[in-house]
Amino acid sequence: MIFRYTILYVQDVPATLAFYAEAFGLAQGFLHESGDFGELQTGETKLSFCSIKLMAQLGKRVATEPPALPCFELAFETEDVAAALARAVAAGADLVQGVEQMEWGQTTAYVRTPDGTMVEICTKVG
C-alpha cells in the first residue's frame, strides 16, 4: 500500500490552488472543469482540494469553517525558511510563528492559510 494523496475541504478550490502557488511556489497539477476538485504537484503524494459544496452534494458532512485549533499541519521543506515565510505572508498567509532554530537542528516557521490550515515551513531535520 502507498500513501497517494491528502484532500483538504475548502470553499473555493481554484482560489486555494492559486494561493498555494503564490505562497509556496507549488504548481497546479490538475483542476476539474467544475472547479470542485484540484491537485498540486507535490511529488508522488498529491496535495488535493475538494469543495465543501461537492462533499455536501455527495452526502458527506465535513467542517465548513476553519477550526479555532488545528488538529493537523502541512509541512513544506526548504533550504531558506525566512524567504519562504516572507513569500507566504506576502501572499496572504497569517503569521503564527516566525523563524526559529529548534534544538534538534531544524529551522521552522508557521503560517495559517486563508482556509485555516496550519503550515510549517522548515528545513530538513539535521
C-alpha positions in Angstrom: 0.0 0.0 0.0 1.2 3.5 -0.7 0.1 6.9 0.6 -1.3 8.5 -2.6 -2.9 11.9 -1.6 -4.4 14.1 1.1 -7.6 16.0 0.3 -8.5 19.2 2.2 -12.0 20.5 2.0 -12.2 24.2 1.1 -14.8 26.7 0.0 -13.1 27.7 -3.3 -10.8 25.2 -5.0 -9.4 27.5 -7.8 -8.6 30.3 -5.3 -6.9 27.8 -2.9 -4.8 26.4 -5.7 -3.8 30.0 -6.7 -2.9 30.8 -3.1 -0.7 27.7 -2.7 1.0 28.5 -6.0 1.8 32.1 -4.9 2.5 31.4 -1.2 4.6 28.2 -1.5 5.6 28.0 -5.2 3.6 24.8 -5.8 2.4 24.2 -9.4 -1.1 23.2 -10.2 -1.3 19.6 -11.4 -5.0 19.3 -12.1 -8.2 21.3 -11.8 -11.5 19.6 -12.7 -13.6 21.6 -15.2 -16.3 22.0 -12.4 -13.8 23.8 -10.2 -14.7 21.4 -7.4 -11.5 19.3 -7.3 -7.9 20.1 -7.9 -4.4 18.9 -7.1 -1.0 20.5 -6.7 2.3 19.0 -8.0 4.0 17.8 -4.8 5.8 14.7 -5.9 4.4 11.2 -5.6 1.9 12.1 -2.9 -0.6 14.7 -4.1 -2.0 17.6 -2.1 -5.6 17.9 -3.3 -8.5 20.1 -2.6 -12.3 19.4 -2.8 -15.0 21.9 -2.5 -17.3 21.7 0.6 -20.2 22.1 -1.9 -19.3 18.9 -3.7 -18.9 17.0 -0.5 -22.4 18.1 0.5 -23.8 17.0 -2.9 -22.2 13.6 -2.3 -23.9 13.4 1.1 -20.7 13.7 3.2 -20.6 16.0 6.1 -17.4 18.0 6.5 -16.4 21.1 8.5 -17.4 24.3 6.8 -15.4 26.7 8.9 -11.7 26.5 9.9 -11.2 25.1 13.4 -10.0 27.5 16.1 -7.3 25.0 17.0 -5.9 22.8 14.2 -5.7 19.0 14.6 -3.0 18.7 11.9 -0.5 20.6 9.8 1.1 20.5 6.4 4.9 20.8 6.3 6.9 22.2 3.3 10.7 21.7 3.4 13.0 24.4 2.1 16.6 25.5 2.5 15.6 29.1 3.1 12.8 29.3 5.7 13.0 33.1 6.1 12.5 33.7 2.3 9.7 31.1 2.1 8.0 32.6 5.2 8.1 36.1 3.7 6.6 34.8 0.4 3.8 33.0 2.2 2.9 36.1 4.3 3.1 38.4 1.3 0.6 36.0 -0.5 -1.9 36.3 2.4 -0.9 33.7 4.9 -1.2 34.7 8.6 2.0 34.5 10.6 1.8 32.1 13.5 5.4 31.7 14.4 8.5 33.5 13.0 11.7 31.7 12.1 13.1 29.7 15.0 16.0 27.3 15.3 15.0 24.1 17.1 17.3 22.3 19.5 17.3 19.2 17.1 18.9 21.3 14.4 15.8 22.2 12.3 14.7 25.7 11.4 10.9 26.2 11.4 8.3 28.8 10.9 4.4 28.6 10.9 1.6 30.2 9.0 -2.1 29.7 8.7 -3.6 29.7 5.2 -6.8 31.7 4.3 -8.7 28.4 4.7 -7.3 27.9 8.2 -4.8 25.2 7.5 -1.6 25.3 9.7 1.5 25.1 7.6 5.0 24.5 8.8 7.9 25.8 6.7 11.0 24.0 7.7 14.5 22.8 6.8 15.4 19.2 6.8 16.0 17.8 10.3 19.7 17.8 10.8 
